Amino acid sequence: MTRFAAAALALFSFMALTACETVEGAGRDLETAGKTISREAREAKR
């Protein structure tokens, strides 16, 4: 049973770390998109 628990914990940890990387990357993409939209809006006002 301990092997199963260790394997399950390792799998869960791997999945959690992967999800964090994905969310972080998505956050950076959204931030970049927001900055681009803001810059374009400022330039369009001129």
Secondary structure, DSSP 4 states (H G I P E B T S, - for coil): -HHHHHHHHHHHHHHHHHHHHHHHHHHHHHHHHHHHHHHHHHHHH-
